[in-house]
Amino acid sequence: MENSVLKEKLHHLVDSADTKLLEILYSVASEFHQTADDLTPEQLAELKRRLDLFDAGKMSFSTWDEMISKIENE
């Protein structure tokens, strides 16, 4: 089902929902809604540093197998 259809159906459900259902929906939705506020200032700084490296093309990447090999050989 497309997002637009799901959103429309959810809006209709919410518009006619009782308080208990609204509380349940809110609880479930809030578990999946993560924001940058969940990160510490140090984590945000590290994220920005890594994004800057990525944007500058200076970040190296490895495959999963390469990483496992590096770990096993340490």
Biopython code that builds the backbone (N, CA, C, O; Angstrom):
import numpy as np
from Bio.PDB.StructureBuilder import StructureBuilder

atoms = [
    (1, "MET", "N", (0.853, -1.174, 0.000)),
    (1, "MET", "CA", (0.000, 0.000, 0.000)),
    (1, "MET", "C", (0.901, 1.240, 0.000)),
    (1, "MET", "O", (1.907, 1.278, 0.709)),
    (2, "GLU", "N", (0.549, 2.226, -0.774)),
    (2, "GLU", "CA", (1.342, 3.460, -0.854)),
    (2, "GLU", "C", (1.220, 4.285, 0.420)),
    (2, "GLU", "O", (0.229, 4.204, 1.145)),
    (3, "ASN", "N", (2.267, 5.089, 0.675)),
    (3, "ASN", "CA", (2.266, 5.942, 1.866)),
    (3, "ASN", "C", (1.054, 6.853, 1.915)),
    (3, "ASN", "O", (0.444, 7.027, 2.970)),
    (4, "SER", "N", (0.705, 7.433, 0.781)),
    (4, "SER", "CA", (-0.429, 8.369, 0.777)),
    (4, "SER", "C", (-1.729, 7.681, 1.177)),
    (4, "SER", "O", (-2.558, 8.270, 1.870)),
    (5, "VAL", "N", (-1.906, 6.446, 0.744)),
    (5, "VAL", "CA", (-3.112, 5.691, 1.097)),
    (5, "VAL", "C", (-3.082, 5.335, 2.581)),
    (5, "VAL", "O", (-4.091, 5.454, 3.277)),
    (6, "LEU", "N", (-1.918, 4.898, 3.057)),
    (6, "LEU", "CA", (-1.790, 4.574, 4.480)),
    (6, "LEU", "C", (-2.052, 5.782, 5.361)),
    (6, "LEU", "O", (-2.741, 5.686, 6.376)),
    (7, "LYS", "N", (-1.498, 6.919, 4.965)),
    (7, "LYS", "CA", (-1.717, 8.143, 5.745)),
    (7, "LYS", "C", (-3.189, 8.516, 5.782)),
    (7, "LYS", "O", (-3.715, 8.895, 6.828)),
    (8, "GLU", "N", (-3.846, 8.408, 4.647)),
    (8, "GLU", "CA", (-5.270, 8.759, 4.589)),
    (8, "GLU", "C", (-6.086, 7.838, 5.490)),
    (8, "GLU", "O", (-6.952, 8.297, 6.236)),
    (9, "LYS", "N", (-5.806, 6.535, 5.417)),
    (9, "LYS", "CA", (-6.531, 5.578, 6.257)),
    (9, "LYS", "C", (-6.250, 5.825, 7.741)),
    (9, "LYS", "O", (-7.148, 5.732, 8.577)),
    (10, "LEU", "N", (-4.999, 6.138, 8.051)),
    (10, "LEU", "CA", (-4.646, 6.402, 9.443)),
    (10, "LEU", "C", (-5.334, 7.666, 9.950)),
    (10, "LEU", "O", (-5.799, 7.708, 11.089)),
    (11, "HIS", "N", (-5.398, 8.698, 9.104)),
    (11, "HIS", "CA", (-6.101, 9.926, 9.494)),
    (11, "HIS", "C", (-7.569, 9.644, 9.795)),
    (11, "HIS", "O", (-8.111, 10.167, 10.769)),
    (12, "HIS", "N", (-8.214, 8.827, 8.976)),
    (12, "HIS", "CA", (-9.621, 8.483, 9.218)),
    (12, "HIS", "C", (-9.769, 7.706, 10.529)),
    (12, "HIS", "O", (-10.706, 7.932, 11.295)),
    (13, "LEU", "N", (-8.837, 6.793, 10.772)),
    (13, "LEU", "CA", (-8.877, 6.014, 12.003)),
    (13, "LEU", "C", (-8.695, 6.906, 13.221)),
    (13, "LEU", "O", (-9.431, 6.782, 14.200)),
    (14, "VAL", "N", (-7.724, 7.797, 13.166)),
    (14, "VAL", "CA", (-7.439, 8.698, 14.290)),
    (14, "VAL", "C", (-8.612, 9.640, 14.528)),
    (14, "VAL", "O", (-8.977, 9.901, 15.674)),
    (15, "ASP", "N", (-9.195, 10.146, 13.464)),
    (15, "ASP", "CA", (-10.321, 11.077, 13.607)),
    (15, "ASP", "C", (-11.511, 10.467, 14.347)),
    (15, "ASP", "O", (-12.264, 11.181, 15.010)),
    (16, "SER", "N", (-11.678, 9.159, 14.235)),
    (16, "SER", "CA", (-12.833, 8.525, 14.885)),
    (16, "SER", "C", (-12.446, 7.670, 16.094)),
    (16, "SER", "O", (-13.291, 6.964, 16.645)),
    (17, "ALA", "N", (-11.189, 7.725, 16.509)),
    (17, "ALA", "CA", (-10.705, 6.867, 17.590)),
    (17, "ALA", "C", (-11.102, 7.381, 18.960)),
    (17, "ALA", "O", (-11.283, 8.580, 19.171)),
    (18, "ASP", "N", (-11.233, 6.439, 19.886)),
    (18, "ASP", "CA", (-11.473, 6.835, 21.273)),
    (18, "ASP", "C", (-10.126, 7.112, 21.954)),
    (18, "ASP", "O", (-9.067, 6.877, 21.372)),
    (19, "THR", "N", (-10.180, 7.603, 23.168)),
    (19, "THR", "CA", (-8.967, 8.014, 23.883)),
    (19, "THR", "C", (-7.989, 6.865, 24.054)),
    (19, "THR", "O", (-6.785, 7.056, 23.880)),
    (20, "LYS", "N", (-8.473, 5.681, 24.390)),
    (20, "LYS", "CA", (-7.595, 4.535, 24.629)),
    (20, "LYS", "C", (-6.819, 4.183, 23.358)),
    (20, "LYS", "O", (-5.610, 3.957, 23.418)),
    (21, "LEU", "N", (-7.486, 4.135, 22.229)),
    (21, "LEU", "CA", (-6.815, 3.829, 20.962)),
    (21, "LEU", "C", (-5.811, 4.916, 20.612)),
    (21, "LEU", "O", (-4.721, 4.612, 20.127)),
    (22, "LEU", "N", (-6.154, 6.171, 20.847)),
    (22, "LEU", "CA", (-5.224, 7.268, 20.578)),
    (22, "LEU", "C", (-3.967, 7.143, 21.436)),
    (22, "LEU", "O", (-2.857, 7.389, 20.963)),
    (23, "GLU", "N", (-4.147, 6.757, 22.705)),
    (23, "GLU", "CA", (-2.995, 6.569, 23.586)),
    (23, "GLU", "C", (-2.105, 5.432, 23.089)),
    (23, "GLU", "O", (-0.879, 5.545, 23.123)),
    (24, "ILE", "N", (-2.709, 4.346, 22.632)),
    (24, "ILE", "CA", (-1.947, 3.208, 22.107)),
    (24, "ILE", "C", (-1.199, 3.609, 20.845)),
    (24, "ILE", "O", (-0.009, 3.324, 20.714)),
    (25, "LEU", "N", (-1.877, 4.260, 19.924)),
    (25, "LEU", "CA", (-1.250, 4.699, 18.672)),
    (25, "LEU", "C", (-0.102, 5.658, 18.946)),
    (25, "LEU", "O", (0.958, 5.567, 18.327)),
    (26, "TYR", "N", (-0.319, 6.564, 19.867)),
    (26, "TYR", "CA", (0.733, 7.528, 20.206)),
    (26, "TYR", "C", (1.944, 6.818, 20.799)),
    (26, "TYR", "O", (3.084, 7.140, 20.464)),
    (27, "SER", "N", (1.698, 5.859, 21.674)),
    (27, "SER", "CA", (2.780, 5.115, 22.305)),
    (27, "SER", "C", (3.604, 4.355, 21.271)),
    (27, "SER", "O", (4.834, 4.381, 21.310)),
    (28, "VAL", "N", (2.935, 3.690, 20.361)),
    (28, "VAL", "CA", (3.636, 2.938, 19.315)),
    (28, "VAL", "C", (4.404, 3.881, 18.395)),
    (28, "VAL", "O", (5.573, 3.640, 18.095)),
    (29, "ALA", "N", (3.758, 4.944, 17.951)),
    (29, "ALA", "CA", (4.397, 5.879, 17.028)),
    (29, "ALA", "C", (5.592, 6.566, 17.665)),
    (29, "ALA", "O", (6.597, 6.792, 16.991)),
    (30, "SER", "N", (5.508, 6.902, 18.938)),
    (30, "SER", "CA", (6.606, 7.606, 19.593)),
    (30, "SER", "C", (7.834, 6.714, 19.734)),
    (30, "SER", "O", (8.955, 7.218, 19.788)),
    (31, "GLU", "N", (7.643, 5.398, 19.794)),
    (31, "GLU", "CA", (8.779, 4.467, 19.864)),
    (31, "GLU", "C", (9.592, 4.488, 18.577)),
    (31, "GLU", "O", (10.803, 4.269, 18.604)),
    (32, "PHE", "N", (8.939, 4.748, 17.453)),
    (32, "PHE", "CA", (9.611, 4.719, 16.162)),
    (32, "PHE", "C", (10.095, 6.090, 15.717)),
    (32, "PHE", "O", (10.817, 6.205, 14.727)),
    (33, "HIS", "N", (9.706, 7.113, 16.432)),
    (33, "HIS", "CA", (10.075, 8.470, 16.036)),
    (33, "HIS", "C", (11.309, 8.900, 16.822)),
    (33, "HIS", "O", (11.204, 9.377, 17.951)),
    (34, "GLN", "N", (12.484, 8.724, 16.206)),
    (34, "GLN", "CA", (13.734, 9.091, 16.852)),
    (34, "GLN", "C", (14.167, 10.463, 16.342)),
    (34, "GLN", "O", (14.010, 10.767, 15.159)),
    (35, "THR", "N", (14.703, 11.277, 17.223)),
    (35, "THR", "CA", (15.173, 12.595, 16.817)),
    (35, "THR", "C", (16.625, 12.767, 17.212)),
    (35, "THR", "O", (17.179, 11.956, 17.953)),
    (36, "ALA", "N", (17.234, 13.823, 16.715)),
    (36, "ALA", "CA", (18.616, 14.139, 17.063)),
    (36, "ALA", "C", (18.738, 14.461, 18.547)),
    (36, "ALA", "O", (19.839, 14.417, 19.095)),
    (37, "ASP", "N", (17.635, 14.782, 19.203)),
    (37, "ASP", "CA", (17.659, 15.067, 20.637)),
    (37, "ASP", "C", (18.063, 13.839, 21.443)),
    (37, "ASP", "O", (18.442, 13.955, 22.608)),
    (38, "ASP", "N", (17.983, 12.662, 20.824)),
    (38, "ASP", "CA", (18.358, 11.438, 21.516)),
    (38, "ASP", "C", (19.871, 11.286, 21.613)),
    (38, "ASP", "O", (20.354, 10.423, 22.346)),
    (39, "LEU", "N", (20.628, 12.106, 20.888)),
    (39, "LEU", "CA", (22.082, 12.032, 20.895)),
    (39, "LEU", "C", (22.663, 13.057, 21.863)),
    (39, "LEU", "O", (22.123, 14.148, 22.046)),
    (40, "THR", "N", (23.771, 12.676, 22.471)),
    (40, "THR", "CA", (24.468, 13.614, 23.344)),
    (40, "THR", "C", (25.189, 14.643, 22.481)),
    (40, "THR", "O", (25.365, 14.416, 21.284)),
    (41, "PRO", "N", (25.610, 15.764, 23.053)),
    (41, "PRO", "CA", (26.385, 16.743, 22.268)),
    (41, "PRO", "C", (27.648, 16.133, 21.651)),
    (41, "PRO", "O", (28.034, 16.485, 20.536)),
    (42, "GLU", "N", (28.282, 15.224, 22.382)),
    (42, "GLU", "CA", (29.476, 14.564, 21.855)),
    (42, "GLU", "C", (29.135, 13.685, 20.651)),
    (42, "GLU", "O", (29.871, 13.657, 19.665)),
    (43, "GLN", "N", (28.019, 12.972, 20.740)),
    (43, "GLN", "CA", (27.599, 12.117, 19.631)),
    (43, "GLN", "C", (27.221, 12.961, 18.411)),
    (43, "GLN", "O", (27.541, 12.599, 17.278)),
    (44, "LEU", "N", (26.541, 14.085, 18.648)),
    (44, "LEU", "CA", (26.195, 14.977, 17.536)),
    (44, "LEU", "C", (27.451, 15.532, 16.866)),
    (44, "LEU", "O", (27.498, 15.644, 15.641)),
    (45, "ALA", "N", (28.466, 15.880, 17.656)),
    (45, "ALA", "CA", (29.719, 16.389, 17.095)),
    (45, "ALA", "C", (30.407, 15.316, 16.259)),
    (45, "ALA", "O", (30.929, 15.602, 15.182)),
    (46, "GLU", "N", (30.406, 14.090, 16.754)),
    (46, "GLU", "CA", (31.023, 12.980, 16.004)),
    (46, "GLU", "C", (30.253, 12.704, 14.718)),
    (46, "GLU", "O", (30.852, 12.450, 13.673)),
    (47, "LEU", "N", (28.942, 12.753, 14.793)),
    (47, "LEU", "CA", (28.121, 12.569, 13.601)),
    (47, "LEU", "C", (28.416, 13.641, 12.566)),
    (47, "LEU", "O", (28.562, 13.335, 11.383)),
    (48, "LYS", "N", (28.505, 14.890, 12.995)),
    (48, "LYS", "CA", (28.827, 15.977, 12.077)),
    (48, "LYS", "C", (30.206, 15.785, 11.463)),
    (48, "LYS", "O", (30.389, 16.014, 10.267)),
    (49, "ARG", "N", (31.186, 15.362, 12.277)),
    (49, "ARG", "CA", (32.541, 15.133, 11.776)),
    (49, "ARG", "C", (32.532, 14.055, 10.686)),
    (49, "ARG", "O", (33.164, 14.210, 9.641)),
    (50, "ARG", "N", (31.814, 12.974, 10.942)),
    (50, "ARG", "CA", (31.750, 11.880, 9.971)),
    (50, "ARG", "C", (30.998, 12.293, 8.711)),
    (50, "ARG", "O", (31.399, 11.925, 7.607)),
    (51, "LEU", "N", (29.919, 13.049, 8.858)),
    (51, "LEU", "CA", (29.177, 13.518, 7.681)),
    (51, "LEU", "C", (30.030, 14.459, 6.845)),
    (51, "LEU", "O", (29.977, 14.420, 5.616)),
    (52, "ASP", "N", (30.821, 15.309, 7.506)),
    (52, "ASP", "CA", (31.723, 16.201, 6.779)),
    (52, "ASP", "C", (32.753, 15.404, 5.988)),
    (52, "ASP", "O", (33.036, 15.729, 4.835)),
    (53, "LEU", "N", (33.317, 14.359, 6.600)),
    (53, "LEU", "CA", (34.262, 13.492, 5.893)),
    (53, "LEU", "C", (33.593, 12.809, 4.707)),
    (53, "LEU", "O", (34.170, 12.718, 3.623)),
    (54, "PHE", "N", (32.379, 12.334, 4.921)),
    (54, "PHE", "CA", (31.643, 11.674, 3.838)),
    (54, "PHE", "C", (31.383, 12.643, 2.694)),
    (54, "PHE", "O", (31.612, 12.314, 1.530)),
    (55, "ASP", "N", (30.903, 13.837, 3.027)),
    (55, "ASP", "CA", (30.614, 14.847, 2.003)),
    (55, "ASP", "C", (31.860, 15.250, 1.226)),
    (55, "ASP", "O", (31.781, 15.566, 0.039)),
    (56, "ALA", "N", (33.015, 15.239, 1.896)),
    (56, "ALA", "CA", (34.272, 15.614, 1.247)),
    (56, "ALA", "C", (34.888, 14.445, 0.474)),
    (56, "ALA", "O", (35.929, 14.610, -0.161)),
    (57, "GLY", "N", (34.255, 13.264, 0.519)),
    (57, "GLY", "CA", (34.781, 12.101, -0.176)),
    (57, "GLY", "C", (36.007, 11.511, 0.495)),
    (57, "GLY", "O", (36.784, 10.809, -0.150)),
    (58, "LYS", "N", (36.192, 11.785, 1.778)),
    (58, "LYS", "CA", (37.379, 11.336, 2.502)),
    (58, "LYS", "C", (37.093, 10.181, 3.462)),
    (58, "LYS", "O", (37.926, 9.860, 4.310)),
    (59, "MET", "N", (35.943, 9.569, 3.336)),
    (59, "MET", "CA", (35.605, 8.473, 4.232)),
    (59, "MET", "C", (35.775, 7.165, 3.465)),
    (59, "MET", "O", (35.246, 7.001, 2.365)),
    (60, "SER", "N", (36.518, 6.244, 4.060)),
    (60, "SER", "CA", (36.721, 4.956, 3.407)),
    (60, "SER", "C", (35.672, 3.965, 3.905)),
    (60, "SER", "O", (35.198, 4.047, 5.037)),
    (61, "PHE", "N", (35.335, 3.049, 3.044)),
    (61, "PHE", "CA", (34.331, 2.045, 3.368)),
    (61, "PHE", "C", (34.901, 0.661, 3.103)),
    (61, "PHE", "O", (35.774, 0.499, 2.250)),
    (62, "SER", "N", (34.412, -0.334, 3.829)),
    (62, "SER", "CA", (34.807, -1.719, 3.643)),
    (62, "SER", "C", (33.559, -2.577, 3.565)),
    (62, "SER", "O", (32.502, -2.218, 4.084)),
    (63, "THR", "N", (33.702, -3.719, 2.905)),
    (63, "THR", "CA", (32.587, -4.660, 2.876)),
    (63, "THR", "C", (32.505, -5.368, 4.217)),
    (63, "THR", "O", (33.428, -5.290, 5.029)),
    (64, "TRP", "N", (31.411, -6.050, 4.442)),
    (64, "TRP", "CA", (31.235, -6.801, 5.679)),
    (64, "TRP", "C", (32.343, -7.852, 5.814)),
    (64, "TRP", "O", (32.920, -8.014, 6.889)),
    (65, "ASP", "N", (32.639, -8.565, 4.716)),
    (65, "ASP", "CA", (33.669, -9.596, 4.749)),
    (65, "ASP", "C", (35.043, -9.008, 5.061)),
    (65, "ASP", "O", (35.821, -9.612, 5.800)),
    (66, "GLU", "N", (35.345, -7.846, 4.510)),
    (66, "GLU", "CA", (36.621, -7.189, 4.812)),
    (66, "GLU", "C", (36.727, -6.837, 6.296)),
    (66, "GLU", "O", (37.788, -6.996, 6.899)),
    (67, "MET", "N", (35.635, -6.364, 6.877)),
    (67, "MET", "CA", (35.641, -6.007, 8.292)),
    (67, "MET", "C", (35.835, -7.250, 9.166)),
    (67, "MET", "O", (36.607, -7.220, 10.125)),
    (68, "ILE", "N", (35.141, -8.333, 8.837)),
    (68, "ILE", "CA", (35.284, -9.580, 9.609)),
    (68, "ILE", "C", (36.736, -10.059, 9.525)),
    (68, "ILE", "O", (37.311, -10.481, 10.528)),
    (69, "SER", "N", (37.318, -9.993, 8.344)),
    (69, "SER", "CA", (38.708, -10.413, 8.164)),
    (69, "SER", "C", (39.658, -9.568, 9.005)),
    (69, "SER", "O", (40.580, -10.103, 9.621)),
    (70, "LYS", "N", (39.444, -8.258, 9.038)),
    (70, "LYS", "CA", (40.283, -7.373, 9.854)),
    (70, "LYS", "C", (40.166, -7.720, 11.332)),
    (70, "LYS", "O", (41.169, -7.748, 12.045)),
    (71, "ILE", "N", (38.965, -7.983, 11.787)),
    (71, "ILE", "CA", (38.730, -8.316, 13.195)),
    (71, "ILE", "C", (39.382, -9.641, 13.552)),
    (71, "ILE", "O", (40.011, -9.767, 14.603)),
    (72, "GLU", "N", (39.234, -10.629, 12.679)),
    (72, "GLU", "CA", (39.803, -11.948, 12.946)),
    (72, "GLU", "C", (41.332, -11.919, 12.945)),
    (72, "GLU", "O", (41.965, -12.719, 13.634)),
    (73, "ASN", "N", (41.927, -11.010, 12.181)),
    (73, "ASN", "CA", (43.381, -10.955, 12.063)),
    (73, "ASN", "C", (44.029, -10.064, 13.116)),
    (73, "ASN", "O", (45.253, -9.934, 13.137)),
    (74, "GLU", "N", (43.254, -9.460, 13.970)),
    (74, "GLU", "CA", (43.825, -8.589, 15.013)),
    (74, "GLU", "C", (44.300, -9.376, 16.190)),
    (74, "GLU", "O", (44.806, -8.801, 17.154)),
]
sb = StructureBuilder()
sb.init_structure("model")
sb.init_model(0)
sb.init_chain("A")
sb.init_seg("    ")
for serial, (resi, resn, name, xyz) in enumerate(atoms, 1):
    if name == "N":
        sb.init_residue(resn, " ", resi, " ")
    sb.init_atom(name, np.array(xyz, "f"), 0.0, 1.0, " ", f" {name:<3s}", serial, name[0])
structure = sb.get_structure()
